Amino acid sequence: MADIRLYKGGTPDISFMNCAGHEVTSRPPFGHLNKKKTPPFDAHYDGAYSVANFAAGFPFVPSEIPYQRDNITKAQPEGLAVGDILQMIVVPCNHYVRSVRFDIGQPDALLAGCTVELVAQSVEWDPTANSNRGGFVLTELSDISDAATAQGVSAPIDVSEPFSVVVWLDKVVNGYAQPLYAAPIFTTTGSGVDAVTIRHQSGGIILGVKIVSLPTDADYGVHMARNDWWLTSRIEGFESPGGL
């Protein structure tokens, strides 16, 4: 299984020789690591500081957006496989998701047999992790699939035909409705009076779609799709008027 980074936001991977056929990616961290004496709410979304309430959307239109084709073929030269995730929207730390919407704008008969499901992945900073993500660990969450099942949303989704669905993500925990939340992570080193605690704001949640089945036509890859997919969400956060 591969994660295909399509989202814009966080820390860009700069390539001054970038040209046609090269992947264009961003990566964690999505917010400041430990910025003292400032409100612990700010985080990067799409290269800018987010506001408290905003709609986040991402188009998957590989026929019109060359870098999307390049990113897929770079990560999976033989084409997408079942289980691969197209990572599309970053939910910064300290923000939460109220709803996710997915639309297929136009039909594409050559995608017949191809199905997807909506997914979320948590992004957590782990100082012990040794990976090409530089200490960031991704874990797939069940919140969206659980909510979709509870709301009677049929799955998986056929991407060869026009489609539209909204999945509401508030769930009841101990009698309270709670949305999908990207919480900060606290790490402590030392003990007693020598203990030092750091609040890491670098993680978040990534929203995207997972490939459940491939097109029946084995010669037609998802990166060749001629139609348009739209993943959108409603994200909220926290703000403080104070801070130094």
Beta strands, then each sheet from edge to edge (+ up, - down):
strand 1: 3-5
strand 2: 11-12
strand 3: 26-27
strand 4: 44-45
strand 5: 48-49
strand 6: 53-60
strand 7: 85-92
strand 8: 96-104
strand 9: 115-125
strand 10: 136-141
strand 11: 157-158
strand 12: 163-168
strand 13: 171-173
strand 14: 176-178
strand 15: 180-181
strand 16: 185-189
strand 17: 196-200
strand 18: 204-213
strand 19: 229-236
sheet 1: 1+ 7+ 18- 9+ 10-
sheet 2: 1+ 7+ 18- 9+ 11-
sheet 3: 2+ 3-
sheet 4: 4+ 5-
sheet 5: 6+ 19- 8+ 12-
sheet 6: 6+ 19- 8+ 15-
sheet 7: 13+ 14-
sheet 8: 16+ 17-
end
